[in-house]
Amino acid sequence: MANATTPLPPGSMTVPPLFGWELILTGLVVLVVVAVAFLMISATGTGRDERSDWKAWLDARSGGREDPVVDPPGPPVQRAETHRAAEQTRGN
């Protein structure tokens, strides 16, 4: 003979609130733990040190300067003619 079930009190839930969400919630918790671990490992600075950052900053700072006196503007032919004219006026 089957056991008789007792009726639930009025207003009680028949299905738990997290029914079916346990797997999704577990996956999200694992994802958050992995993300926090990655951020902690990357924050320790294992890739670069302060000296390499300083050197990179100095290289970037001094890379864009040009000396206008060394190489006057204009095509190479005009520059050669300008140098010859300057040498002739100096008497060389």
CNS distance restraints for C-alpha pairs under 8 A (distance, minus, plus):
assign (resid   8 and name CA) (resid  12 and name CA) 6.73 0.50 0.50
assign (resid  15 and name CA) (resid  19 and name CA) 6.82 0.50 0.50
assign (resid  18 and name CA) (resid  22 and name CA) 6.45 0.50 0.50
assign (resid  21 and name CA) (resid  25 and name CA) 5.99 0.50 0.50
assign (resid  22 and name CA) (resid  26 and name CA) 6.03 0.50 0.50
assign (resid  23 and name CA) (resid  27 and name CA) 6.21 0.50 0.50
assign (resid  24 and name CA) (resid  28 and name CA) 6.27 0.50 0.50
assign (resid  25 and name CA) (resid  29 and name CA) 6.22 0.50 0.50
assign (resid  26 and name CA) (resid  30 and name CA) 6.25 0.50 0.50
assign (resid  27 and name CA) (resid  31 and name CA) 6.15 0.50 0.50
assign (resid  28 and name CA) (resid  32 and name CA) 6.19 0.50 0.50
assign (resid  29 and name CA) (resid  33 and name CA) 6.25 0.50 0.50
assign (resid  30 and name CA) (resid  34 and name CA) 6.22 0.50 0.50
assign (resid  31 and name CA) (resid  35 and name CA) 6.16 0.50 0.50
assign (resid  32 and name CA) (resid  36 and name CA) 6.14 0.50 0.50
assign (resid  33 and name CA) (resid  37 and name CA) 6.16 0.50 0.50
assign (resid  34 and name CA) (resid  38 and name CA) 6.15 0.50 0.50
assign (resid  35 and name CA) (resid  39 and name CA) 6.23 0.50 0.50
assign (resid  36 and name CA) (resid  40 and name CA) 6.14 0.50 0.50
assign (resid  37 and name CA) (resid  41 and name CA) 6.20 0.50 0.50
assign (resid  38 and name CA) (resid  42 and name CA) 6.10 0.50 0.50
assign (resid  39 and name CA) (resid  43 and name CA) 5.92 0.50 0.50
assign (resid  40 and name CA) (resid  44 and name CA) 6.61 0.50 0.50
assign (resid  41 and name CA) (resid  45 and name CA) 7.80 0.50 0.50
assign (resid  41 and name CA) (resid  46 and name CA) 7.96 0.50 0.50
assign (resid  42 and name CA) (resid  46 and name CA) 6.98 0.50 0.50
assign (resid  45 and name CA) (resid  49 and name CA) 6.96 0.50 0.50
assign (resid  48 and name CA) (resid  52 and name CA) 6.49 0.50 0.50
assign (resid  48 and name CA) (resid  53 and name CA) 7.24 0.50 0.50
assign (resid  49 and name CA) (resid  53 and name CA) 6.59 0.50 0.50
assign (resid  50 and name CA) (resid  54 and name CA) 6.16 0.50 0.50
assign (resid  51 and name CA) (resid  55 and name CA) 6.17 0.50 0.50
assign (resid  52 and name CA) (resid  56 and name CA) 6.07 0.50 0.50
assign (resid  53 and name CA) (resid  57 and name CA) 6.19 0.50 0.50
assign (resid  54 and name CA) (resid  58 and name CA) 6.24 0.50 0.50
assign (resid  55 and name CA) (resid  59 and name CA) 6.10 0.50 0.50
assign (resid  56 and name CA) (resid  60 and name CA) 6.13 0.50 0.50
assign (resid  57 and name CA) (resid  61 and name CA) 6.06 0.50 0.50
assign (resid  58 and name CA) (resid  62 and name CA) 6.22 0.50 0.50
assign (resid  59 and name CA) (resid  63 and name CA) 5.91 0.50 0.50
assign (resid  60 and name CA) (resid  64 and name CA) 7.57 0.50 0.50
assign (resid  67 and name CA) (resid  71 and name CA) 7.33 0.50 0.50
assign (resid  68 and name CA) (resid  72 and name CA) 6.14 0.50 0.50
assign (resid  72 and name CA) (resid  79 and name CA) 7.36 0.50 0.50
assign (resid  74 and name CA) (resid  78 and name CA) 6.41 0.50 0.50
assign (resid  74 and name CA) (resid  79 and name CA) 6.61 0.50 0.50
assign (resid  75 and name CA) (resid  79 and name CA) 6.53 0.50 0.50
assign (resid  76 and name CA) (resid  80 and name CA) 6.21 0.50 0.50
assign (resid  77 and name CA) (resid  81 and name CA) 6.34 0.50 0.50
assign (resid  78 and name CA) (resid  82 and name CA) 6.06 0.50 0.50
assign (resid  79 and name CA) (resid  83 and name CA) 6.19 0.50 0.50
assign (resid  80 and name CA) (resid  84 and name CA) 6.24 0.50 0.50
assign (resid  81 and name CA) (resid  85 and name CA) 6.12 0.50 0.50
assign (resid  82 and name CA) (resid  86 and name CA) 6.15 0.50 0.50
assign (resid  83 and name CA) (resid  87 and name CA) 6.17 0.50 0.50
assign (resid  84 and name CA) (resid  88 and name CA) 6.19 0.50 0.50
assign (resid  85 and name CA) (resid  89 and name CA) 6.30 0.50 0.50
assign (resid  86 and name CA) (resid  90 and name CA) 6.34 0.50 0.50
assign (resid  87 and name CA) (resid  91 and name CA) 6.16 0.50 0.50
assign (resid  87 and name CA) (resid  92 and name CA) 5.34 0.50 0.50
assign (resid  88 and name CA) (resid  92 and name CA) 5.99 0.50 0.50
